[in-house]
Amino acid sequence: MFFFKKREKTEADLEKNPFYKESNALVVYIKCSKCGELFRSHLRIGYDFIIDYDNRSAPFKIEKIYVGSKCPNKIELRAKFTGSYKPVSIEIEGGKFISKETYEREAER
């Protein structure tokens, strides 16, 4: 029986927290709004995060730009996190967040 089966994140869930915790990284799945190319990005804790010493409530942040192989569209990801790596604010331009399950389904095609 599948009592503890995780459900797929909805769009509302992805707006609040599009990140998946995997060992020592946060993983985010993105789809280009122009060409539909899929991205999976592993953001390593302690390495990829920028420390914001001036902001005690959100001391960590990410500023990443993704460019795919299908089009020159840039996808910009900016996010701020608490000390326990919970997202406080998230912005994305040029793409949208998708769930892990959607990524896996569409990557198979």
MMTF fields as JSON, N, C-alpha, C and O atoms, coordinates in Angstrom:
{
  "mmtfVersion": "1.0.0",
  "mmtfProducer": "UNKNOWN",
  "numBonds": 435,
  "numAtoms": 436,
  "numGroups": 109,
  "numChains": 1,
  "numModels": 1,
  "chainsPerModel": [1],
  "groupsPerChain": [109],
  "chainIdList": ["A"],
  "bondAtomList": [4, 2, 8, 6, 12, 10, 16, 14, 20, 18, 24, 22, 28, 26, 32, 30, 36, 34, 40, 38, 44, 42, 48, 46, 52, 50, 56, 54, 60, 58, 64, 62, 68, 66, 72, 70, 76, 74, 80, 78, 84, 82, 88, 86, 92, 90, 96, 94, 100, 98, 104, 102, 108, 106, 112, 110, 116, 114, 120, 118, 124, 122, 128, 126, 132, 130, 136, 134, 140, 138, 144, 142, 148, 146, 152, 150, 156, 154, 160, 158, 164, 162, 168, 166, 172, 170, 176, 174, 180, 178, 184, 182, 188, 186, 192, 190, 196, 194, 200, 198, 204, 202, 208, 206, 212, 210, 216, 214, 220, 218, 224, 222, 228, 226, 232, 230, 236, 234, 240, 238, 244, 242, 248, 246, 252, 250, 256, 254, 260, 258, 264, 262, 268, 266, 272, 270, 276, 274, 280, 278, 284, 282, 288, 286, 292, 290, 296, 294, 300, 298, 304, 302, 308, 306, 312, 310, 316, 314, 320, 318, 324, 322, 328, 326, 332, 330, 336, 334, 340, 338, 344, 342, 348, 346, 352, 350, 356, 354, 360, 358, 364, 362, 368, 366, 372, 370, 376, 374, 380, 378, 384, 382, 388, 386, 392, 390, 396, 394, 400, 398, 404, 402, 408, 406, 412, 410, 416, 414, 420, 418, 424, 422, 428, 426, 432, 430],
  "bondOrderList": [1, 1, 1, 1, 1, 1, 1, 1, 1, 1, 1, 1, 1, 1, 1, 1, 1, 1, 1, 1, 1, 1, 1, 1, 1, 1, 1, 1, 1, 1, 1, 1, 1, 1, 1, 1, 1, 1, 1, 1, 1, 1, 1, 1, 1, 1, 1, 1, 1, 1, 1, 1, 1, 1, 1, 1, 1, 1, 1, 1, 1, 1, 1, 1, 1, 1, 1, 1, 1, 1, 1, 1, 1, 1, 1, 1, 1, 1, 1, 1, 1, 1, 1, 1, 1, 1, 1, 1, 1, 1, 1, 1, 1, 1, 1, 1, 1, 1, 1, 1, 1, 1, 1, 1, 1, 1, 1, 1],
  "groupList": [{"groupName": "MET", "atomNameList": ["N", "CA", "C", "O"], "elementList": ["N", "C", "C", "O"], "formalChargeList": [0, 0, 0, 0], "bondAtomList": [1, 0, 2, 1, 3, 2], "bondOrderList": [1, 1, 2], "singleLetterCode": "M", "chemCompType": "L-PEPTIDE LINKING"}, {"groupName": "PHE", "atomNameList": ["N", "CA", "C", "O"], "elementList": ["N", "C", "C", "O"], "formalChargeList": [0, 0, 0, 0], "bondAtomList": [1, 0, 2, 1, 3, 2], "bondOrderList": [1, 1, 2], "singleLetterCode": "F", "chemCompType": "L-PEPTIDE LINKING"}, {"groupName": "LYS", "atomNameList": ["N", "CA", "C", "O"], "elementList": ["N", "C", "C", "O"], "formalChargeList": [0, 0, 0, 0], "bondAtomList": [1, 0, 2, 1, 3, 2], "bondOrderList": [1, 1, 2], "singleLetterCode": "K", "chemCompType": "L-PEPTIDE LINKING"}, {"groupName": "ARG", "atomNameList": ["N", "CA", "C", "O"], "elementList": ["N", "C", "C", "O"], "formalChargeList": [0, 0, 0, 0], "bondAtomList": [1, 0, 2, 1, 3, 2], "bondOrderList": [1, 1, 2], "singleLetterCode": "R", "chemCompType": "L-PEPTIDE LINKING"}, {"groupName": "GLU", "atomNameList": ["N", "CA", "C", "O"], "elementList": ["N", "C", "C", "O"], "formalChargeList": [0, 0, 0, 0], "bondAtomList": [1, 0, 2, 1, 3, 2], "bondOrderList": [1, 1, 2], "singleLetterCode": "E", "chemCompType": "L-PEPTIDE LINKING"}, {"groupName": "THR", "atomNameList": ["N", "CA", "C", "O"], "elementList": ["N", "C", "C", "O"], "formalChargeList": [0, 0, 0, 0], "bondAtomList": [1, 0, 2, 1, 3, 2], "bondOrderList": [1, 1, 2], "singleLetterCode": "T", "chemCompType": "L-PEPTIDE LINKING"}, {"groupName": "ALA", "atomNameList": ["N", "CA", "C", "O"], "elementList": ["N", "C", "C", "O"], "formalChargeList": [0, 0, 0, 0], "bondAtomList": [1, 0, 2, 1, 3, 2], "bondOrderList": [1, 1, 2], "singleLetterCode": "A", "chemCompType": "L-PEPTIDE LINKING"}, {"groupName": "ASP", "atomNameList": ["N", "CA", "C", "O"], "elementList": ["N", "C", "C", "O"], "formalChargeList": [0, 0, 0, 0], "bondAtomList": [1, 0, 2, 1, 3, 2], "bondOrderList": [1, 1, 2], "singleLetterCode": "D", "chemCompType": "L-PEPTIDE LINKING"}, {"groupName": "LEU", "atomNameList": ["N", "CA", "C", "O"], "elementList": ["N", "C", "C", "O"], "formalChargeList": [0, 0, 0, 0], "bondAtomList": [1, 0, 2, 1, 3, 2], "bondOrderList": [1, 1, 2], "singleLetterCode": "L", "chemCompType": "L-PEPTIDE LINKING"}, {"groupName": "ASN", "atomNameList": ["N", "CA", "C", "O"], "elementList": ["N", "C", "C", "O"], "formalChargeList": [0, 0, 0, 0], "bondAtomList": [1, 0, 2, 1, 3, 2], "bondOrderList": [1, 1, 2], "singleLetterCode": "N", "chemCompType": "L-PEPTIDE LINKING"}, {"groupName": "PRO", "atomNameList": ["N", "CA", "C", "O"], "elementList": ["N", "C", "C", "O"], "formalChargeList": [0, 0, 0, 0], "bondAtomList": [1, 0, 2, 1, 3, 2], "bondOrderList": [1, 1, 2], "singleLetterCode": "P", "chemCompType": "L-PEPTIDE LINKING"}, {"groupName": "TYR", "atomNameList": ["N", "CA", "C", "O"], "elementList": ["N", "C", "C", "O"], "formalChargeList": [0, 0, 0, 0], "bondAtomList": [1, 0, 2, 1, 3, 2], "bondOrderList": [1, 1, 2], "singleLetterCode": "Y", "chemCompType": "L-PEPTIDE LINKING"}, {"groupName": "SER", "atomNameList": ["N", "CA", "C", "O"], "elementList": ["N", "C", "C", "O"], "formalChargeList": [0, 0, 0, 0], "bondAtomList": [1, 0, 2, 1, 3, 2], "bondOrderList": [1, 1, 2], "singleLetterCode": "S", "chemCompType": "L-PEPTIDE LINKING"}, {"groupName": "VAL", "atomNameList": ["N", "CA", "C", "O"], "elementList": ["N", "C", "C", "O"], "formalChargeList": [0, 0, 0, 0], "bondAtomList": [1, 0, 2, 1, 3, 2], "bondOrderList": [1, 1, 2], "singleLetterCode": "V", "chemCompType": "L-PEPTIDE LINKING"}, {"groupName": "ILE", "atomNameList": ["N", "CA", "C", "O"], "elementList": ["N", "C", "C", "O"], "formalChargeList": [0, 0, 0, 0], "bondAtomList": [1, 0, 2, 1, 3, 2], "bondOrderList": [1, 1, 2], "singleLetterCode": "I", "chemCompType": "L-PEPTIDE LINKING"}, {"groupName": "CYS", "atomNameList": ["N", "CA", "C", "O"], "elementList": ["N", "C", "C", "O"], "formalChargeList": [0, 0, 0, 0], "bondAtomList": [1, 0, 2, 1, 3, 2], "bondOrderList": [1, 1, 2], "singleLetterCode": "C", "chemCompType": "L-PEPTIDE LINKING"}, {"groupName": "GLY", "atomNameList": ["N", "CA", "C", "O"], "elementList": ["N", "C", "C", "O"], "formalChargeList": [0, 0, 0, 0], "bondAtomList": [1, 0, 2, 1, 3, 2], "bondOrderList": [1, 1, 2], "singleLetterCode": "G", "chemCompType": "PEPTIDE LINKING"}, {"groupName": "HIS", "atomNameList": ["N", "CA", "C", "O"], "elementList": ["N", "C", "C", "O"], "formalChargeList": [0, 0, 0, 0], "bondAtomList": [1, 0, 2, 1, 3, 2], "bondOrderList": [1, 1, 2], "singleLetterCode": "H", "chemCompType": "L-PEPTIDE LINKING"}],
  "groupTypeList": [0, 1, 1, 1, 2, 2, 3, 4, 2, 5, 4, 6, 7, 8, 4, 2, 9, 10, 1, 11, 2, 4, 12, 9, 6, 8, 13, 13, 11, 14, 2, 15, 12, 2, 15, 16, 4, 8, 1, 3, 12, 17, 8, 3, 14, 16, 11, 7, 1, 14, 14, 7, 11, 7, 9, 3, 12, 6, 10, 1, 2, 14, 4, 2, 14, 11, 13, 16, 12, 2, 15, 10, 9, 2, 14, 4, 8, 3, 6, 2, 1, 5, 16, 12, 11, 2, 10, 13, 12, 14, 4, 14, 4, 16, 16, 2, 1, 14, 12, 2, 4, 5, 11, 4, 3, 4, 6, 4, 3],
  "groupIdList": [1, 2, 3, 4, 5, 6, 7, 8, 9, 10, 11, 12, 13, 14, 15, 16, 17, 18, 19, 20, 21, 22, 23, 24, 25, 26, 27, 28, 29, 30, 31, 32, 33, 34, 35, 36, 37, 38, 39, 40, 41, 42, 43, 44, 45, 46, 47, 48, 49, 50, 51, 52, 53, 54, 55, 56, 57, 58, 59, 60, 61, 62, 63, 64, 65, 66, 67, 68, 69, 70, 71, 72, 73, 74, 75, 76, 77, 78, 79, 80, 81, 82, 83, 84, 85, 86, 87, 88, 89, 90, 91, 92, 93, 94, 95, 96, 97, 98, 99, 100, 101, 102, 103, 104, 105, 106, 107, 108, 109],
  "secStructList": [7, 7, 6, 6, 7, 7, 7, 7, 7, 7, 2, 2, 2, 2, 2, 2, 7, 7, 3, 3, 3, 3, 6, 6, 3, 3, 3, 3, 3, 3, 3, 3, 6, 6, 6, 7, 7, 3, 3, 3, 3, 3, 3, 3, 6, 6, 6, 6, 7, 3, 3, 7, 6, 6, 7, 1, 1, 1, 7, 3, 3, 3, 3, 3, 3, 3, 3, 7, 1, 1, 7, 7, 7, 3, 3, 3, 3, 3, 3, 3, 3, 7, 6, 6, 7, 7, 3, 3, 3, 3, 3, 3, 3, 1, 3, 3, 3, 7, 7, 2, 2, 2, 2, 2, 2, 2, 2, 2, 7],
  "xCoordList": [0.835, 0.0, 0.878, 2.003, 0.358, 1.115, 0.568, 0.054, 0.675, 0.174, 0.996, 0.469, 2.281, 3.184, 3.695, 4.752, 2.966, 3.376, 3.26, 2.222, 4.353, 4.35, 3.546, 3.603, 2.799, 2.02, 2.845, 3.784, 2.483, 3.179, 2.882, 1.758, 3.892, 3.708, 2.824, 3.015, 1.859, 0.994, 1.678, 2.738, 1.071, 1.64, 1.695, 2.648, 0.686, 0.685, 1.833, 2.485, 2.077, 3.202, 4.527, 5.427, 4.643, 5.888, 6.153, 7.309, 5.096, 5.279, 5.842, 6.638, 5.428, 5.906, 7.304, 8.173, 7.505, 8.79, 9.018, 8.553, 9.728, 9.978, 11.18, 11.513, 11.827, 13.058, 12.784, 11.91, 13.545, 13.481, 14.805, 15.869, 14.751, 15.957, 16.461, 15.732, 17.72, 18.365, 19.765, 20.606, 20.025, 21.273, 21.784, 21.149, 22.877, 23.449, 23.204, 24.075, 22.01, 21.694, 20.197, 19.389, 19.853, 18.472, 18.391, 19.236, 17.382, 17.216, 15.978, 14.936, 16.116, 14.998, 14.849, 15.837, 13.598, 13.287, 12.632, 11.695, 13.138, 12.714, 12.413, 13.038, 11.438, 11.101, 11.197, 10.628, 11.907, 12.061, 10.707, 9.986, 10.357, 9.062, 9.059, 7.993, 10.226, 10.304, 10.303, 9.508, 11.196, 11.333, 10.871, 10.714, 10.653, 10.204, 11.308, 11.028, 12.569, 13.673, 13.609, 13.238, 13.97, 13.91, 15.284, 16.304, 15.288, 16.521, 16.317, 15.262, 17.355, 17.413, 18.701, 19.785, 18.572, 19.73, 19.915, 18.999, 21.112, 21.478, 22.244, 23.326, 21.691, 22.316, 22.908, 22.18, 24.218, 24.891, 24.955, 25.409, 24.496, 24.509, 25.963, 26.735, 26.318, 27.685, 28.616, 29.782, 28.123, 28.989, 28.343, 28.951, 27.135, 26.474, 25.747, 25.395, 25.522, 24.761, 25.673, 26.796, 25.176, 25.893, 25.456, 24.265, 26.401, 26.067, 25.826, 26.676, 24.651, 24.276, 24.41, 23.492, 25.549, 25.841, 24.957, 24.797, 24.389, 23.548, 22.111, 21.359, 21.714, 20.33, 20.272, 20.52, 19.952, 19.916, 18.716, 18.805, 17.597, 16.408, 16.513, 15.88, 17.3, 17.514, 18.995, 19.355, 19.848, 21.293, 21.868, 23.031, 21.082, 21.587, 20.783, 19.578, 21.467, 20.744, 21.388, 22.537, 20.601, 21.025, 20.732, 19.664, 21.68, 21.482, 22.094, 23.315, 21.253, 21.719, 21.088, 19.955, 21.834, 21.332, 21.52, 22.608, 20.442, 20.47, 20.26, 19.37, 21.08, 20.934, 21.002, 21.959, 19.981, 19.929, 20.599, 21.232, 20.454, 21.061, 20.089, 20.506, 18.79, 17.793, 17.536, 17.173, 17.716, 17.462, 18.348, 18.864, 18.525, 19.389, 18.679, 19.244, 17.461, 16.701, 17.412, 17.854, 17.517, 18.116, 17.011, 15.979, 17.238, 16.331, 17.084, 18.136, 16.539, 17.19, 16.436, 15.223, 17.17, 16.625, 17.289, 18.514, 16.469, 16.946, 16.077, 14.849, 16.715, 15.981, 16.777, 18.008, 16.035, 16.641, 16.132, 14.989, 17.012, 16.715, 17.038, 17.894, 16.334, 16.634, 17.905, 18.475, 18.337, 19.521, 19.355, 20.345, 18.105, 17.843, 17.447, 16.875, 17.755, 17.539, 16.069, 15.741, 15.208, 13.796, 13.659, 14.173, 12.982, 12.883, 12.043, 10.972, 12.548, 11.849, 11.247, 10.098, 12.029, 11.521, 12.135, 13.292, 11.328, 11.753, 11.3, 10.147, 12.212, 11.875, 12.455, 13.579, 11.683, 12.184, 11.708, 10.553, 12.611, 12.29, 12.755, 13.865, 11.901, 12.261, 11.922, 12.163, 11.37, 11.012, 10.007, 9.556, 9.661, 8.748, 9.193, 9.858, 8.81, 9.128, 8.182, 6.996, 8.708, 7.888, 8.214, 9.251, 7.334, 7.56, 8.555, 8.81, 9.097, 10.044, 9.373, 9.982, 8.12, 7.377, 7.135, 7.242, 6.809, 6.613, 7.914, 7.921, 9.006, 10.329, 10.622, 11.049, 10.395, 10.689, 9.809, 10.28, 8.527, 7.611, 8.041, 8.107, 8.332, 8.651, 10.064, 10.319, 10.978, 12.35, 12.401, 13.326, 11.431, 11.378, 11.033, 11.406, 10.345, 9.87, 10.996, 10.767],
  "yCoordList": [-1.184, 0.0, 1.246, 1.232, 2.291, 3.516, 4.62, 5.622, 4.445, 5.448, 6.725, 7.821, 6.578, 7.72, 8.161, 8.786, 7.845, 8.257, 9.776, 10.361, 10.403, 11.855, 12.224, 11.549, 13.3, 13.763, 14.762, 15.368, 14.917, 15.852, 17.281, 17.597, 18.139, 19.535, 20.23, 20.065, 21.006, 21.781, 23.099, 23.413, 23.869, 25.176, 26.092, 26.855, 26.023, 26.838, 26.425, 27.278, 25.122, 24.622, 25.107, 25.498, 25.079, 25.486, 26.979, 27.396, 27.786, 29.221, 29.49, 30.411, 28.684, 28.859, 28.279, 28.901, 27.071, 26.388, 25.398, 24.26, 25.817, 24.915, 23.988, 23.204, 24.068, 23.329, 21.982, 21.864, 20.968, 19.628, 19.376, 19.639, 18.877, 18.587, 17.206, 16.219, 17.139, 15.867, 15.887, 16.674, 15.059, 14.983, 16.377, 17.052, 16.83, 18.131, 19.173, 19.992, 19.136, 20.08, 20.348, 19.562, 21.468, 21.764, 21.628, 22.157, 20.925, 20.694, 21.447, 21.426, 22.12, 22.858, 22.437, 22.215, 22.331, 21.937, 23.124, 23.724, 23.459, 24.668, 24.323, 23.439, 25.042, 24.897, 26.264, 27.234, 26.352, 27.612, 28.041, 27.231, 29.313, 29.795, 30.045, 30.207, 30.078, 30.348, 29.064, 28.926, 28.119, 26.909, 25.63, 24.596, 25.685, 24.509, 23.582, 22.487, 24.001, 23.162, 22.985, 23.906, 21.803, 21.476, 21.589, 21.275, 22.044, 22.174, 21.525, 21.663, 20.81, 20.317, 20.887, 20.663, 21.628, 22.298, 21.872, 21.978, 21.391, 21.015, 22.179, 22.532, 22.769, 23.905, 23.357, 23.049, 23.242, 22.6, 23.528, 24.668, 23.022, 23.777, 23.943, 22.985, 25.158, 25.448, 25.78, 26.097, 25.717, 26.007, 26.996, 28.014, 26.718, 27.553, 28.758, 29.681, 28.768, 29.849, 31.009, 30.809, 32.211, 33.43, 33.814, 33.791, 34.163, 34.589, 36.09, 36.867, 36.488, 37.906, 38.313, 38.112, 38.879, 39.217, 40.347, 40.485, 41.145, 42.275, 41.873, 42.677, 40.672, 40.246, 39.048, 37.915, 39.293, 38.204, 37.284, 36.1, 37.796, 36.953, 36.028, 34.973, 36.409, 35.569, 35.656, 36.371, 34.921, 35.08, 34.423, 34.656, 33.611, 32.944, 33.351, 33.586, 33.432, 33.745, 33.023, 32.586, 32.918, 32.307, 33.306, 33.918, 33.461, 34.254, 33.448, 33.404, 32.816, 31.932, 32.34, 32.819, 32.144, 32.347, 31.041, 30.464, 30.578, 29.349, 29.699, 30.481, 29.12, 29.272, 27.869, 27.131, 27.517, 26.166, 26.031, 26.964, 24.876, 24.59, 24.82, 24.843, 24.99, 25.134, 26.578, 26.835, 27.519, 28.926, 29.81, 29.347, 31.075, 31.965, 32.631, 33.523, 32.217, 32.805, 32.577, 31.465, 33.623, 33.498, 33.3, 33.97, 32.379, 32.166, 32.611, 32.064, 33.607, 34.15, 33.706, 33.886, 33.129, 32.67, 33.441, 33.467, 34.066, 34.763, 34.315, 34.326, 33.927, 33.476, 33.786, 33.795, 34.042, 34.246, 33.162, 32.717, 32.742, 31.625, 31.957, 32.795, 31.282, 31.388, 30.597, 29.981, 30.62, 29.866, 28.364, 27.639, 27.881, 26.448, 26.147, 25.096, 27.072, 26.926, 26.77, 26.034, 27.455, 27.556, 28.829, 29.869, 28.792, 29.993, 31.095, 30.84, 32.318, 33.503, 34.271, 34.707, 34.434, 35.08, 34.396, 33.976, 34.29, 33.595, 34.397, 34.82, 34.605, 35.269, 34.46, 33.964, 34.328, 33.662, 34.46, 34.883, 34.661, 35.366, 34.523, 33.991, 34.403, 33.661, 32.187, 31.46, 31.738, 30.334, 30.166, 31.137, 28.917, 28.64, 27.37, 26.512, 27.273, 26.091, 24.967, 25.195, 23.758, 22.576, 21.576, 21.677, 20.619, 19.602, 18.556, 18.43, 17.829, 16.755, 15.715, 15.218, 15.393, 14.396, 14.867, 14.082, 16.153, 16.721, 16.666, 16.303, 17.02, 16.964, 15.549, 15.357, 14.566, 13.173, 12.683, 11.973, 13.06, 12.671, 13.287, 12.598, 14.593, 15.296, 14.986, 15.074, 14.63, 14.291, 12.942, 12.687, 12.081, 10.757, 10.856, 9.977, 11.882, 12.018, 12.186, 12.312],
  "zCoordList": [0.0, 0.0, 0.0, 0.501, -0.555, -0.738, 0.156, -0.339, 1.454, 2.387, 2.342, 2.531, 2.092, 2.174, 0.808, 0.713, -0.233, -1.572, -1.692, -1.382, -2.149, -2.301, -3.529, -4.557, -3.407, -4.55, -5.347, -4.832, -6.592, -7.471, -7.026, -6.635, -7.087, -6.709, -7.74, -8.945, -7.26, -8.138, -8.483, -7.942, -9.384, -9.735, -8.518, -8.36, -7.663, -6.442, -5.517, -4.914, -5.408, -4.602, -5.171, -4.427, -6.499, -7.157, -6.985, -6.912, -6.919, -6.69, -5.302, -5.118, -4.321, -2.948, -2.763, -2.153, -3.301, -3.139, -4.282, -4.212, -5.332, -6.457, -6.245, -7.134, -5.095, -4.843, -4.183, -3.324, -4.598, -4.027, -3.316, -3.878, -2.102, -1.316, -1.696, -1.592, -2.139, -2.458, -1.865, -2.301, -0.906, -0.142, 0.217, 1.027, -0.336, 0.033, -1.061, -1.354, -1.661, -2.735, -2.785, -2.292, -3.389, -3.741, -5.25, -5.971, -5.727, -7.155, -7.62, -6.966, -8.774, -9.341, -10.805, -11.505, -11.25, -12.62, -13.309, -12.781, -14.506, -15.212, -16.667, -17.253, -17.242, -18.653, -19.314, -18.813, -20.431, -21.166, -21.713, -22.295, -21.527, -22.004, -23.505, -24.1, -24.122, -25.557, -26.383, -27.312, -26.048, -26.876, -26.171, -26.82, -24.863, -24.125, -23.663, -23.174, -23.81, -23.354, -21.842, -21.115, -21.382, -19.959, -19.319, -19.933, -18.073, -17.302, -15.933, -15.315, -15.472, -14.091, -13.52, -14.059, -12.419, -11.84, -10.392, -9.576, -10.088, -8.726, -8.107, -8.576, -7.066, -6.37, -5.069, -4.125, -5.036, -3.9, -2.692, -2.788, -1.57, -0.322, 0.114, 0.122, 0.471, 0.887, -0.249, -0.017, -1.499, -2.638, -3.607, -3.938, -4.062, -5.071, -4.48, -5.215, -3.196, -2.565, -2.185, -1.722, -2.387, -2.027, -0.62, -0.31, 0.222, 1.587, 1.581, 1.146, 2.07, 2.161, 3.633, 4.428, 3.979, 5.372, 5.902, 7.114, 5.021, 5.448, 5.751, 6.302, 5.411, 5.585, 6.533, 6.121, 7.775, 8.765, 8.594, 8.918, 8.094, 7.941, 6.727, 6.7, 5.732, 4.548, 4.159, 3.224, 4.883, 4.677, 3.423, 3.092, 2.722, 1.525, 0.309, 0.397, -0.846, -2.078, -3.253, -3.2, -4.311, -5.574, -6.683, -6.718, -7.578, -8.795, -9.936, -10.084, -10.735, -11.809, -13.137, -13.18, -14.21, -15.563, -16.32, -16.325, -16.961, -17.743, -19.211, -19.548, -20.08, -21.522, -22.106, -21.875, -22.857, -23.407, -24.754, -25.249, -25.331, -26.631, -27.78, -28.938, -27.484, -28.544, -28.953, -30.101, -28.039, -28.364, -27.482, -26.464, -27.864, -27.075, -25.899, -25.267, -25.6, -24.502, -23.169, -22.878, -22.37, -21.036, -20.011, -20.055, -19.093, -17.968, -16.728, -16.395, -16.05, -14.859, -13.609, -13.501, -12.677, -11.407, -10.276, -10.162, -9.444, -8.248, -7.076, -7.164, -5.989, -4.808, -3.552, -3.556, -2.468, -1.155, -0.219, -0.319, 0.7, 1.584, 3.029, 3.315, 3.94, 5.366, 5.648, 4.748, 6.887, 7.29, 7.141, 7.051, 7.115, 6.916, 5.46, 5.17, 4.563, 3.122, 2.731, 1.801, 3.434, 3.043, 2.219, 2.632, 1.061, 0.229, 0.868, 1.42, 0.783, 1.291, 0.12, 0.181, -0.946, -2.163, -3.373, -3.35, -4.445, -5.649, -6.862, -6.937, -7.812, -9.065, -10.211, -10.126, -11.282, -12.485, -13.69, -13.752, -14.649, -15.885, -17.06, -17.051, -18.076, -19.278, -19.225, -20.189, -18.122, -17.971, -16.861, -16.254, -16.603, -15.493, -14.789, -15.369, -13.523, -12.734, -13.113, -13.351, -13.169, -13.385, -12.29, -11.634, -12.097, -11.073, -11.566, -12.764, -10.635, -10.946, -11.846, -12.793, -11.542, -12.311, -13.749, -14.691, -13.909, -15.253, -16.031, -17.207, -15.388, -16.031, -16.52, -17.658, -15.663, -16.02, -17.163, -18.052, -17.143, -18.226, -19.564, -20.581, -19.547, -20.783, -21.281, -22.482, -20.393, -20.8, -21.506, -22.278, -21.258, -21.884, -23.36, -24.136, -23.754, -25.149, -26.11, -27.313]
}
